[in-house]
Amino acid sequence: MIARLDHIGLAVDSIAEARKFWEALGLAVERIEEVPQEGVRVALIRLGETRIELLEATRPDSPVAKFIARRGAGMHHLCVTSDDLAADDARLRAAGVELLRPAPTAGAGGSRVQFVHPLAAGGVLVELAEPAKEEP
């Protein structure tokens, strides 16, 4: 089930440059990590119950690099939190919604993610993310 808006992803040329604006607003980067399989470096900025995610390509063939080449830096995607990504993935497939991957994959922070094709979501790339399970 989808619980809430998790983050807004912004494609940027440089995290070092882009973070200056958010820090000028009084917000702070919580962490920066690389997601090698996506060819991206991610900076997470807490904003109340949600986050801003700055996405910087680490290689020219990554989805974020291709996005910036086509459209320029800017809003890349919306991410919603799923408490059962496998069930949400199956429900969307059963409804005929086009997903970008054959199955959920690893995302930032140990999460599992799936992406909905923008044409299926009114022109917006939507990410579904199931947070990593916390160890007891």
C-alpha positions in Angstrom: 0.0 0.0 0.0 1.2 3.5 -0.8 1.7 5.5 2.4 3.0 9.0 1.6 5.2 11.1 -0.6 8.8 10.1 0.2 10.8 12.5 -1.9 11.0 14.7 -4.9 14.0 13.9 -7.2 15.8 16.7 -8.9 18.4 16.0 -11.6 21.3 18.3 -11.2 24.6 18.9 -12.9 26.5 19.2 -9.6 25.4 18.3 -6.1 28.1 20.7 -4.8 26.5 23.6 -6.7 22.8 22.6 -6.2 23.0 22.1 -2.5 24.0 25.8 -2.0 20.5 26.9 -2.7 18.9 24.4 -0.3 21.4 25.3 2.4 20.7 29.0 1.9 17.1 28.1 2.8 18.3 26.7 6.1 18.1 23.0 5.0 20.9 20.5 5.4 22.1 17.6 3.4 21.6 14.5 5.6 23.8 12.2 3.5 25.3 11.6 0.1 25.6 8.2 -1.3 26.3 6.5 -4.7 23.9 4.1 -6.3 26.4 2.4 -8.8 23.8 0.3 -10.6 22.0 3.6 -11.5 25.1 5.6 -12.3 24.1 8.3 -9.8 25.2 10.1 -6.7 22.3 11.1 -4.4 22.2 13.8 -1.8 19.2 13.7 0.6 17.8 16.8 2.2 15.1 16.5 4.9 12.1 18.8 4.4 9.5 18.0 7.1 8.0 14.6 6.5 9.5 14.3 3.0 12.9 14.9 1.4 14.5 16.6 -1.6 16.8 14.2 -3.5 19.5 15.7 -5.6 20.6 13.4 -8.4 24.0 13.8 -10.0 25.1 11.4 -12.8 28.3 9.5 -12.3 28.6 8.2 -15.8 27.3 9.6 -19.2 25.1 6.6 -20.0 23.1 6.8 -16.7 19.4 7.6 -16.8 20.0 10.9 -15.0 22.7 11.9 -17.5 20.4 11.1 -20.4 17.5 13.1 -18.7 19.7 16.2 -18.3 21.0 15.9 -21.9 17.4 15.8 -23.2 15.6 18.2 -20.8 18.2 19.9 -18.7 18.5 19.9 -15.0 15.2 20.0 -13.0 12.4 17.9 -11.6 13.1 14.2 -12.4 10.6 12.2 -10.4 8.2 11.9 -7.5 8.7 9.0 -5.1 6.0 7.5 -2.9 6.6 5.0 -0.1 5.3 1.5 -0.4 4.9 -0.8 2.6 4.7 -3.8 0.2 6.5 -3.1 -3.1 5.9 -6.6 -4.5 2.1 -6.3 -4.0 2.1 -2.7 -5.4 4.1 -3.9 -8.4 1.8 -6.8 -9.0 -1.3 -4.6 -8.6 0.0 -2.0 -11.1 0.9 -4.8 -13.7 -2.6 -6.3 -13.3 -4.1 -2.9 -14.0 -2.1 -2.7 -17.2 0.2 0.1 -15.9 3.6 0.2 -17.7 6.5 -0.2 -15.4 10.1 0.4 -16.4 11.7 -2.7 -14.8 10.7 -6.3 -15.0 11.0 -6.4 -11.2 11.9 -4.1 -8.3 15.6 -3.4 -7.9 18.0 -2.0 -5.2 17.8 1.7 -4.5 19.4 4.3 -2.2 19.6 3.5 1.5 19.0 -0.2 1.0 15.5 0.4 -0.3 13.8 -1.6 -3.1 12.4 0.5 -5.9 10.2 0.3 -9.1 9.5 3.1 -11.6 6.2 3.8 -13.4 6.6 4.9 -17.0 5.8 8.7 -17.2 3.2 8.1 -19.9 1.2 5.9 -17.5 1.3 8.7 -14.8 0.3 11.9 -16.6 3.8 12.6 -17.8 5.5 12.3 -14.4 8.1 9.6 -13.6 6.9 8.0 -10.4 9.1 5.9 -8.2 7.7 3.5 -5.7 10.2 2.8 -2.8 10.0 0.2 0.0 12.4 1.3 2.8 15.0 -1.1 4.0 13.8 -3.3 6.8 15.2 -2.3 10.2 17.1 -5.0 12.0 15.4 -6.0 15.3 
